[in-house]
Amino acid sequence: MITSTLDQFLDPNTGWLTPQIAQRIVQWQPDPKVRARILELGKKAEEGSLTAEEDAEYERYIEEGDVIALLQAKTRRLLEEAEG
């Protein structure tokens, strides 16, 4: 069976993804200043008042958030499977 590169990256058999590291990945949250900026940009996006620069910044946050959410979800699944 061929697995995704993310699954291979998170494979606990590689030895580097310890339960402690996995827990830190799952619990990670962005800095409060970054969260505030994302909320600010989101509000402006809803209003349709983002500048081109702000739109690019907001899009980057969204893309990064998607990757982080996927990483956290897969890591959470690995922790649940390990617990049994």
C-alpha positions in Angstrom: 0.0 0.0 0.0 1.4 3.4 -1.0 0.9 6.1 1.7 0.9 9.8 1.5 4.1 11.7 2.1 2.4 13.2 5.2 1.6 9.8 6.5 5.2 8.7 5.9 6.4 11.9 7.6 4.3 11.2 10.7 5.0 7.4 10.8 5.7 6.6 14.5 8.1 3.8 13.4 10.6 6.4 12.2 11.4 7.1 15.9 11.4 10.8 15.9 7.6 11.4 16.5 7.4 10.6 20.1 4.1 10.8 22.0 5.4 14.0 23.7 6.2 15.6 20.3 2.9 14.5 18.9 1.0 16.0 21.9 2.8 19.3 21.3 1.8 19.3 17.6 -1.8 18.7 18.6 -1.9 21.4 21.2 0.0 24.1 19.2 -1.8 27.4 18.6 -0.6 30.5 16.8 0.6 33.5 18.8 -2.2 35.8 20.1 -1.0 38.6 17.9 -1.1 36.4 14.8 -4.6 35.2 15.7 -5.7 38.8 16.1 -4.3 39.7 12.7 -6.1 36.7 11.1 -9.4 37.8 12.7 -8.8 41.4 11.5 -8.1 40.3 8.0 -11.1 37.9 8.0 -13.4 40.7 9.0 -12.1 42.9 6.2 -12.4 40.0 3.8 -16.1 39.7 4.8 -16.6 43.4 4.2 -14.7 43.2 0.9 -12.2 45.9 1.9 -8.9 43.9 1.8 -6.1 45.5 -0.2 -4.2 43.3 -2.6 -1.4 43.0 -0.1 -3.8 42.1 2.7 -5.6 39.6 0.5 -2.3 37.8 -0.2 -1.4 37.8 3.5 -4.8 36.4 4.4 -4.6 33.8 1.8 -1.2 32.7 3.1 -2.6 32.4 6.6 -5.5 30.3 5.3 -3.1 28.0 3.4 -0.8 27.6 6.3 -3.8 27.0 8.6 -5.0 24.2 6.3 -1.6 22.5 6.4 -1.4 22.8 10.2 -4.9 21.6 10.7 -4.2 18.5 8.6 -1.0 17.8 10.4 -2.7 18.1 13.8 -5.6 15.9 12.7 -3.3 13.2 11.4 -1.2 13.5 14.6 -4.3 13.3 16.7 -5.3 10.1 14.9 -1.9 8.6 15.5 -2.2 9.3 19.2 -5.6 7.8 19.4 -4.4 4.7 17.6 -1.4 4.4 20.0 -3.7 4.7 23.0 -5.7 2.0 21.7 
